[in-house]
């Protein structure tokens, strides 16, 4: 029997390849709205971050999240993402 391939994605904070299920997807819709996609099924451009606030802050400070989503992320969106991650 073949072993099932586990999809890997790169965290924008620590830049490590990890299994997709261990990461949180941040998605930009066609309208330009940025939100957290906990299920991983929302349509739009996605970027992945570890479930730690440290990685979210790293990706925000280095502006990797902005580059991957191709949109300017304001401070209020960042705080909303942080709040949703804490839940």
C-alpha positions as CSV (number, residue, x, y, z in Angstrom):
1,X,0.0,0.0,0.0
2,X,1.1,3.5,-0.8
3,X,1.6,5.9,2.1
4,X,-0.6,9.0,1.9
5,X,1.2,12.2,1.1
6,X,0.8,15.0,3.7
7,X,0.6,18.4,2.2
8,X,3.3,20.8,3.4
9,X,3.1,24.6,3.6
10,X,5.6,27.2,4.7
11,X,5.0,29.4,7.7
12,X,5.5,33.1,6.8
13,X,6.9,33.7,10.4
14,X,9.6,31.1,11.0
15,X,9.9,30.1,7.3
16,X,9.7,26.3,8.1
17,X,7.8,23.7,6.1
18,X,5.2,22.1,8.2
19,X,2.1,20.0,7.7
20,X,-0.8,22.1,6.4
21,X,-3.1,21.0,9.3
22,X,-0.7,22.4,11.9
23,X,-0.9,25.9,10.3
24,X,-3.5,28.7,10.2
25,X,-4.4,30.1,6.8
26,X,-4.8,33.8,6.4
27,X,-6.7,34.6,3.3
28,X,-7.3,37.7,1.1
29,X,-10.6,37.6,-0.8
30,X,-11.1,39.1,-4.3
31,X,-12.5,42.3,-2.6
32,X,-9.2,42.7,-0.7
33,X,-10.6,41.7,2.7
34,X,-8.1,39.8,5.0
35,X,-9.4,37.2,7.4
36,X,-8.4,34.0,9.2
37,X,-9.5,30.8,7.6
38,X,-9.5,28.1,10.3
39,X,-11.1,25.5,8.0
40,X,-8.8,26.1,5.0
41,X,-11.6,26.2,2.4
42,X,-12.2,29.9,1.9
43,X,-11.7,31.2,-1.7
44,X,-8.9,33.6,-2.3
45,X,-5.1,34.0,-1.9
46,X,-3.8,32.3,1.2
47,X,-0.7,32.5,3.4
48,X,0.1,30.2,6.3
49,X,1.2,31.0,9.8
50,X,2.1,28.8,12.8
51,X,-0.5,28.8,15.6
52,X,1.9,30.9,17.8
53,X,1.6,34.6,18.2
54,X,5.4,34.8,17.9
55,X,5.3,33.6,14.3
56,X,2.4,36.0,13.5
57,X,4.4,38.9,14.9
58,X,7.5,37.9,12.9
59,X,5.6,37.7,9.7
60,X,3.9,41.0,10.3
61,X,7.2,42.9,11.3
62,X,9.1,41.5,8.3
63,X,6.0,42.3,6.1
64,X,6.1,38.8,4.6
65,X,2.4,38.4,5.2
66,X,1.8,41.6,3.2
67,X,4.0,40.4,0.3
68,X,2.4,36.9,0.2
69,X,-1.2,38.3,0.3
70,X,-0.3,41.2,-2.1
71,X,-2.2,43.7,0.0
72,X,-1.3,46.3,2.7
73,X,-2.4,45.1,6.1
74,X,-3.4,47.7,8.6
75,X,-2.8,47.6,12.3
76,X,-6.5,47.0,13.1
77,X,-6.6,43.9,10.8
78,X,-3.4,42.6,12.6
79,X,-5.0,43.0,16.0
80,X,-8.2,41.2,14.7
81,X,-6.0,38.3,13.5
82,X,-4.3,38.2,16.8
83,X,-7.6,38.0,18.7
84,X,-8.9,35.3,16.4
85,X,-5.8,33.2,17.0
86,X,-6.1,33.5,20.8
87,X,-9.6,32.0,20.7
